Amino acid sequence: MLKFLLLGGVLMILSSSWEVVQVGVFILCFALMVNCGHDFYVYSLGSMLGVDYLGYVLILLSAWIVALMICSSEKVKKISYFSGSFIVVNLSLLIALMVTFSSMNYLLFYISFESSLIPTLILILGWGYQPERIQAGVYMMFYTLFASLPLLVCLLSLYTKSGSLTMGLTYESSVSGFIGGLWYLSAIIAFIVKLPMYMFHLWLPKAHVEAPVAGSMILAGVLLKLGGYGMIRILALFSNINKSSSWLWVCFGIMGGVFVSFMCLRQVDIKSLIAYSSVAHMGLVLGGLVTCNWWGVNGAVVVMVGHGLCSSGLFCLANMVYERIGSRSLLIGKGLLSFMPSMGLWWFLLSIGNMAAPPTLNLLGEIQLISSLLSWGALTAVGVGILSFFSAAYTLYMYSLSQHGLFYSLLFSCSSGKVREYLILILHWLPLNFLILKASIIFYWV
């Protein structure tokens, strides 16, 4: 693991050369892919770092999304808007994510988990589009930091009890009653805000709308997955309390997803719509995680990977439209089939991926999550059915409103895509649809 972190540090030194860094991050991705043929639960232990199947998949997703982020932010290089600093911020975020997903110690995991917020905040404040980005950055920092401080207290308490914070060696919490519930809540609230769960999600649409395309891609592609990853790691310490309170999180996850789906149907800002759809998908993931069975955890991991690729691609498409017409409004940017006909196919492919159509990873993950929730309680079938229906409804609403209609312009022109843009979209779509042929490599083998 340390050799990949070292390669990231070398790329930071070469940040003045945009093309070298682009090629270097893709080489890092392929090096991670070549290194995946192991059969051990944990390997490369050293300096409190190690990787199991779950951490490996999310590290690979992080490197892939960061490589595509740099490719899609060509405008930063074109206008010479602190392009070297932009590369350094993105690579420091990648290193923080790699350390987070390979931490075998809860305290190191907490420190790297929180440190990933700093480069994200710099991306929003430094390369955001509008003055409201300051408010969005403050929202994000206060929501996530306030929620994560109780987690630090909980980890220190666990250390005093068990004498170790190494994953797998820390004792399961045996405290029950009110104090046990308080420990449990303080441990998982940080991850629920990061996921984010309904009612704790207000920072996410603001951050997405004000962030540059790179910020939106990393937020949707990887940073939301930190919440799910953290819950998988921490719920093992509170299995008894979680069994008695899982009904609460399942209700919040499913009903929150339904409420957010209604909110999606009234959005006219395309980035806001895609951001709210992330909250709806993560509601189903939360329900699967707290059931703590094999289908639920595996389905959550598969949906996290599929959603990261699909949502990141949709934000790329939204940015391509924004760069051409200067607006994110669905009312102004409608009729894109006549304005950007070559992008119509990619809008369709990524939209059906967002509604979990075959053969995408989202379909495989949602089948597993639905199976998990139905085995946990038959009554969840009602909420899951409504959520699945409205998931398709707001995706069709986004596609039809953006692609159909009369383009609002006096210029009857046609704007085709660039080769770089097609390459970015292909690199989002190919793993989203072809990983299902070998889905065992992203299953969390518990």
C-alpha positions in Angstrom: 0.0 0.0 0.0 2.9 2.3 0.8 4.2 2.1 -2.7 0.9 3.5 -4.1 1.0 6.4 -1.6 4.6 7.1 -2.6 3.5 7.3 -6.3 0.8 9.8 -5.3 3.5 11.9 -3.6 5.7 11.8 -6.6 2.9 13.0 -8.8 2.3 15.9 -6.5 5.9 17.0 -7.1 5.2 16.9 -10.8 2.1 19.0 -10.5 3.3 21.7 -12.9 2.9 19.2 -15.8 -0.8 18.5 -16.3 -0.4 15.8 -18.9 2.2 13.9 -16.8 -0.1 13.8 -13.8 -3.0 12.6 -15.9 -1.0 9.7 -17.3 0.5 9.0 -13.9 -2.9 8.7 -12.1 -4.1 6.3 -14.8 -0.9 4.3 -14.4 -1.7 4.2 -10.6 -5.2 2.8 -11.4 -3.8 0.1 -13.7 -1.1 -0.8 -11.1 -3.9 -1.2 -8.5 -5.8 -3.4 -11.0 -2.8 -5.6 -11.7 -2.2 -6.0 -7.9 -5.7 -7.3 -7.3 -5.1 -11.1 -7.7 -4.8 -11.9 -4.0 -6.7 -14.4 -2.0 -6.1 -13.0 1.5 -8.5 -11.2 3.8 -5.9 -8.6 4.8 -2.5 -8.2 3.1 0.4 -5.7 3.0 0.2 -5.0 6.7 2.6 -2.3 7.8 2.5 1.2 9.4 -1.1 0.4 10.4 -2.0 0.1 6.7 -3.6 -3.0 5.1 -6.2 -3.8 2.5 -9.1 -6.2 2.4 -11.6 -6.7 -0.4 -13.8 -3.8 0.7 -10.9 -1.3 1.1 -9.3 -2.4 -2.2 -12.5 -1.8 -4.2 -13.0 1.7 -2.8 -9.3 2.6 -3.3 -9.5 1.6 -6.9 -12.8 3.6 -7.3 -11.1 6.7 -5.7 -8.1 6.5 -8.1 -10.4 6.0 -11.1 -12.6 9.0 -10.2 -9.7 11.3 -9.5 -8.1 10.4 -12.8 -11.4 11.3 -14.6 -11.8 14.4 -12.5 -8.5 15.8 -13.8 -9.5 14.9 -17.4 -12.8 16.6 -17.1 -11.3 19.8 -15.5 -9.5 20.8 -18.7 -11.0 24.3 -18.4 -8.9 25.0 -15.3 -5.7 24.3 -17.4 -7.1 26.2 -20.4 -7.6 29.5 -18.5 -4.6 28.9 -16.3 -6.6 29.3 -13.1 -4.0 28.0 -10.6 -3.8 24.7 -12.4 -0.8 23.5 -10.4 -2.6 24.1 -7.1 -5.6 22.3 -8.5 -3.5 19.2 -9.2 -2.0 19.3 -5.7 -5.4 19.6 -4.1 -6.8 16.6 -6.1 -3.8 14.4 -5.4 -3.8 15.3 -1.7 -7.4 14.3 -1.6 -6.6 11.0 -3.3 -3.8 10.2 -0.8 -6.2 11.0 2.1 -8.8 8.6 0.6 -6.2 5.9 0.1 -5.1 6.1 3.7 -8.7 6.1 4.9 -9.6 3.0 3.0 -6.4 1.1 4.0 -6.4 2.1 7.7 -6.3 -0.9 10.0 -6.5 1.4 13.1 -9.7 3.2 14.1 -7.9 6.4 15.2 -5.9 6.6 11.9 -9.1 6.0 10.0 -10.8 8.9 11.9 -7.9 11.3 11.2 -7.7 10.5 7.5 -11.5 10.4 7.3 -11.7 14.0 8.6 -8.6 15.2 6.6 -10.4 14.4 3.3 -12.7 17.3 4.1 -10.0 19.9 3.8 -9.1 19.4 0.1 -12.8 19.2 -0.7 -13.4 22.5 1.0 -10.5 24.1 -0.9 -11.9 22.8 -4.2 -15.3 24.3 -3.4 -14.0 27.6 -2.2 -11.2 28.0 -4.7 -12.7 26.8 -8.0 -16.5 27.1 -7.3 -18.7 29.1 -9.6 -20.6 31.5 -7.4 -20.3 33.6 -4.2 -22.6 31.2 -2.4 -19.8 28.7 -2.4 -18.6 30.1 0.9 -22.0 29.3 2.5 -21.9 25.8 1.0 -18.4 25.2 2.3 -19.4 26.3 5.8 -22.5 24.1 5.7 -20.4 21.1 4.8 -17.7 21.7 7.4 -20.1 22.3 10.3 -22.4 19.4 9.5 -19.6 16.9 9.2 -17.3 18.2 11.9 -20.0 18.6 14.6 -21.3 15.1 13.8 -17.8 13.5 14.0 -16.6 14.9 17.3 -18.7 12.4 19.3 -17.1 9.6 17.3 -13.6 10.6 18.5 -14.9 10.5 22.1 -16.4 7.1 21.5 -13.1 5.8 20.0 -11.1 7.0 23.0 -13.6 5.3 25.3 -13.2 2.1 23.4 -9.5 2.3 23.7 -9.6 2.7 27.5 -11.9 -0.4 27.6 -10.1 -2.8 25.2 -6.6 -1.4 25.1 -6.4 -1.4 21.3 -8.0 0.4 18.4 -6.8 -2.1 15.8 -9.7 -3.3 13.6 -10.5 -6.9 14.6 -8.8 -6.6 18.0 -11.1 -4.0 19.6 -13.6 -5.5 21.9 -17.3 -5.4 21.0 -19.1 -2.9 23.2 -21.1 -4.7 26.0 -22.5 -1.5 27.5 -26.4 -1.6 27.3 -29.2 0.7 28.3 -29.1 4.4 27.8 -25.3 4.7 28.0 -24.9 2.0 25.4 -27.4 3.7 23.1 -25.5 7.0 23.5 -22.3 5.3 22.6 -23.9 3.7 19.5 -25.5 6.9 18.4 -22.3 8.9 18.8 -20.3 6.3 16.8 -22.5 6.1 13.7 -23.9 9.7 13.5 -20.7 10.9 11.8 -21.1 8.3 9.1 -24.9 8.9 8.7 -24.2 12.6 8.0 -21.5 11.7 5.5 -23.7 9.1 3.8 -26.0 11.3 4.0 -29.3 10.2 5.6 -32.5 12.1 5.1 -32.7 15.1 7.6 -28.9 15.3 7.7 -28.5 15.9 3.9 -28.9 19.7 3.7 -25.2 20.3 3.2 -25.0 18.0 0.1 -27.1 19.8 -2.5 -25.5 23.1 -1.6 -22.0 21.7 -1.8 -22.8 20.0 -5.2 -24.4 23.1 -6.8 -21.5 25.4 -5.8 -18.6 23.0 -6.4 -16.7 22.8 -9.7 -17.1 19.6 -11.7 -14.2 18.0 -10.0 -15.7 18.7 -6.6 -19.1 17.3 -7.6 -17.5 14.2 -9.1 -15.4 13.4 -6.0 -18.4 14.1 -3.6 -20.7 11.8 -5.5 -18.2 9.3 -6.6 -16.2 8.6 -3.4 -16.8 10.9 -0.4 -20.4 9.7 0.1 -19.0 6.2 0.2 -16.9 7.1 3.3 -20.2 7.0 5.3 -21.1 3.5 4.1 -17.5 2.2 4.6 -17.3 3.7 8.1 -20.6 2.1 9.1 -19.4 -1.3 7.9 -16.3 -1.0 10.1 -18.0 0.4 13.2 -21.2 -1.6 13.3 -19.2 -4.7 14.2 -18.5 -3.1 17.6 -22.2 -2.5 18.4 -24.0 -5.6 17.0 -26.3 -6.2 19.9 -27.5 -2.5 20.2 -27.8 -2.4 16.4 -30.2 -5.4 16.3 -32.7 -3.6 18.5 -32.5 -0.2 16.8 -32.1 -1.2 13.1 -35.9 -0.6 12.5 -35.3 3.1 13.1 -32.6 3.4 10.4 -34.5 1.2 7.9 -37.5 3.5 8.3 -35.4 6.7 8.0 -33.6 5.2 5.0 -36.6 4.1 3.0 -39.1 6.8 3.9 -36.4 9.5 3.6 -35.6 8.2 0.1 -39.3 8.5 -0.9 -39.5 12.0 0.4 -36.3 13.0 -1.4 -37.6 11.5 -4.6 -40.6 13.8 -4.4 -38.1 16.7 -4.0 -36.3 15.5 -7.1 -39.5 15.8 -9.1 -39.7 19.6 -8.5 -36.0 20.5 -9.1 -35.1 22.7 -12.1 -31.4 22.9 -11.3 -29.9 19.8 -12.9 -26.9 19.5 -10.5 -29.3 19.8 -7.6 -31.5 17.0 -9.0 -28.6 14.6 -9.4 -27.4 15.5 -5.9 -30.8 14.8 -4.3 -31.0 11.5 -6.3 -27.8 10.5 -4.5 -29.6 10.9 -1.1 -32.4 8.7 -2.3 -30.0 5.9 -3.4 -28.0 6.1 -0.1 -31.2 5.7 1.8 -31.6 2.2 0.4 -27.9 1.6 1.2 -28.4 2.6 4.8 -31.3 0.2 5.1 -29.2 -2.7 3.7 -26.2 -1.9 6.0 -28.1 -1.9 9.3 -29.7 -5.3 8.6 -26.1 -6.7 8.9 -26.7 -9.7 6.7 -24.6 -10.9 3.8 -27.0 -9.7 1.1 -27.4 -6.3 2.7 -23.7 -5.5 3.1 -22.8 -6.9 -0.3 -25.7 -5.0 -2.0 -24.6 -1.8 -0.3 -21.0 -2.2 -1.5 -22.1 -2.9 -5.1 -24.6 0.0 -5.1 -21.9 2.3 -3.7 -19.5 1.4 -6.5 -22.2 1.6 -9.2 -23.6 4.9 -7.9 -20.1 6.4 -7.8 -19.5 5.7 -11.5 -23.0 6.6 -12.6 -23.5 9.8 -10.6 -20.0 11.0 -11.5 -20.8 10.6 -15.2 -24.0 12.5 -14.8 -22.2 15.4 -13.2 -19.7 15.3 -16.1 -22.6 15.6 -18.6 -24.2 18.4 -16.6 -20.9 20.3 -16.6 -20.5 19.8 -20.4 -23.9 21.4 -20.9 -23.1 24.2 -18.4 -19.9 25.1 -20.3 -21.8 25.5 -23.5 -25.0 27.3 -22.5 -23.9 28.9 -19.2 -26.8 27.7 -17.2 -27.8 24.7 -15.1 -31.5 25.3 -15.4 -33.5 22.5 -17.0 -35.9 25.2 -18.3 -33.2 27.0 -20.2 -31.1 24.0 -21.2 -34.0 21.9 -22.6 -34.0 20.5 -26.2 -30.5 19.3 -25.9 -31.1 16.6 -28.6 -31.2 19.3 -31.2 -28.3 21.3 -29.7 -26.0 18.4 -28.7 -27.3 15.4 -30.6 -24.1 13.4 -30.1 -24.5 13.5 -26.3 -28.1 12.2 -26.4 -26.9 8.6 -26.3 -24.7 9.2 -23.2 -27.6 11.0 -21.4 -29.7 8.0 -22.1 -27.1 5.4 -21.1 -26.2 7.1 -17.8 -29.9 7.9 -17.0 -30.9 4.2 -17.3 -27.9 3.4 -15.1 -29.2 5.8 -12.5 -32.6 4.0 -12.4 -30.9 0.6 -12.1 -31.7 -0.8 -15.5 -29.8 -3.9 -16.7 -26.9 -4.7 -17.1 -25.6 -2.0 -14.7 -24.0 -2.6 -11.3 -26.9 -0.6 -9.7 -29.4 -3.4 -10.7 -27.3 -6.1 -9.1 -26.8 -4.1 -5.9 -30.5 -3.1 -5.7 -31.7 -6.7 -6.2 -29.4 -7.7 -3.2 -30.6 -4.8 -1.1 -34.3 -5.5 -1.8 -33.7 -9.2 -0.9 -32.1 -8.2 2.3 -34.8 -5.7 3.3 -37.6 -8.1 2.4 -36.0 -10.9 4.5 -35.7 -8.4 7.4 -39.3 -7.4 7.3 -42.1 -8.0 4.7 -43.6 -4.6 5.4 -40.6 -2.9 3.8 -41.9 -4.1 0.4 -44.3 -1.1 0.3 -41.6 1.5 0.9 -39.1 -0.2 -1.4 -41.6 -0.4 -4.2 -42.5 3.3 -3.9 -38.8 4.2 -3.8 -38.0 2.2 -6.9 -40.9 3.6 -8.8 -40.1 7.2 -8.0 -36.4 6.6 -8.7 -37.3 5.8 -12.3 -39.8 8.7 -12.3 -37.3 11.5 -11.5 -34.7 10.0 -13.8 -37.2 10.0 -16.7 -38.2 13.5 -15.7 -34.6 14.7 -15.9 -33.9 13.0 -19.2 -37.1 14.1 -21.0 -37.0 17.7 -19.7 -33.4 18.1 -20.7 -33.4 16.3 -24.1 -36.8 17.1 -25.5 -38.5 20.5 -26.3 -37.3 23.5 -28.2 -33.8 24.8 -27.4 -34.2 28.3 -26.0 -31.8 30.2 -28.3 -31.9 32.5 -31.3 -28.9 30.6 -32.8 -29.9 27.4 -34.5 -26.5 25.8 -34.0 -25.3 22.3 -33.2 -22.5 21.7 -30.6 -20.9 18.3 -30.8 -18.7 16.8 -28.1 -15.0 16.6 -28.0 -12.9 13.4 -28.1 -11.8 14.1 -24.5 -15.4 14.3 -23.3 -16.4 11.1 -25.1 -13.4 9.3 -23.5 -14.4 10.5 -20.0 -18.0 9.2 -20.5 -16.8 5.9 -21.9 -14.5 5.4 -18.9 -17.5 6.0 -16.6 -19.9 3.7 -18.6 -17.6 0.7 -19.3 -16.9 -0.4 -15.7 -20.5 0.5 -14.7 -21.9 -2.1 -17.2 -19.1 -4.7 -17.6 -18.2 -5.3 -14.0 -21.4 -7.2 -13.6 -19.7 -10.0 -15.7 -17.3 -10.5 -12.8 -19.2 -9.1 -9.9 -17.4 -11.3 -7.4 -14.4 -8.9 -7.3 -16.5 -6.2 -5.7 -18.4 -8.5 -3.2 -17.5 -7.9 0.4 -16.5 -11.4 1.5 -17.4 -11.5 5.2 
